[in-house]
Amino acid sequence: MPIDRDDDLPFASELFLTLAREGRLVLDAADADRAIAGLQHALDVVRARLGAVRDRTGLDPGPAAGFAGDGSAELVNAVFIEQIAPGFLQRAAVELPRYIAALRAARRPAAVREPG
């Protein structure tokens, strides 16, 4: 059974964006950069899995990007995920860029320390 309500999925990107814009979410640049890199990797994986479904079925499952390789492992993973949580990959492809934007907004340069 597909999930119909947005709040049934474990995403809170709008909250993160709001907190970052209001200055209540603040991260050191190095921490933010590590988190952004991790989220970008996750987004690449999601897009590869969506691309595998699109390329193998001819169906457009949503905001997907192309990927390298034959995609068989990505297709198996994507089909499994869609059976467990229909629509999850499509939602992740929309939400992850919002998290990345929030972390970029929350990123602050390291504090300059006075020599002691």
N, C-alpha and C positions, 0 to 999 in steps of 0.2 A: 504494500500500500504506500503510494507516494506521500511524502510529507508536504502538506499544503501551507502550513503557517510558518512565517519567517522565524518566529521565536522558538520553534521546535528544533531548529538547527543551532549547533553550538558556535555561533559567530556573534561577535559584538563590535564589528568594525566601526559602526557609527559612533558608539560610545568612545572608542579609542580616539577617533578623529576629533570628537567634541572635547575630550579631555586634553588632547594635544593643543588644539586651537586656543583653549582657555588657559593654557600654561600649567595645568594640573597634572599632566603627564610629561615628565622631563627625564631625558636619559643622557648620560655621558656619551659623547660622540663614538667612542670605541664600542661601548655596549650596544648602542643603536645600530652601528654598522654591522656588528655580528648578528644581531636579530634580523636586520634587513636582508643580509646574505642568506640566512636560514629560510626566511619567508620567500625570498626569490627562488631558492632551490625548490621549495615546496610547490610554488606556483609553476615552475618548469615541469615538475613531475605531473601535476594535475593537468596541465595543458597537453603533455605527451599522452596521457591516458585518454583524454577527450579526443585528441587527434587520432589515436589508434581506433577508437570507436568510429569516428567520422570516416577515416580512410578505409576501414574494413567493411563498414555497413553502408556507406554512402549517405548516412544520416548526419545532419549537423546537430551534435548534442549541446551546442552552446558556444560560448566564447573560447575556442580552442586555437592552438597554434600547431604548426607542423613539428615533426620530430625526426631524428635520424634513426636508421636501423629498420629492421623489418616490423618492429612493433608488436610481435606476438606476445611477449611478456606483458607489455603495457595493455594490450587488449584483454588478456586474461584478468589482470588486476582491475581494469575498468569495469568489466562485466561483473566481477565479483562484488566490487563496491556498489555498483548500481543495484544488484540484487539485495544487498544488505541495507543500503540507505539510498533509495532512488532520489536522484536530483542533487546528491551531495557534491559530486565533482563539479557540476555546473555552478552550484552556489559558491563553492570554494574558489572557482575561477573568477568570480565577481568580487568576493570578499577579500581575498588575499591582497590584491592591489590596494585596497583601502587600508589594510593594516600597514602595508609598506608606506603609504602616504602619511599615515598617522605617526609612524616612527620617524620619518624624515622631518615632520613638523615638530616632534618632541626632541629631536637631536640638538644637543648643546655642546659647544666646544668645552674641552677640559678646562677647569679653572686654572688660572695662572697662579702659581704659588710663589710667594716671596722667598728668596733665599734665606735659609735659617741660620 
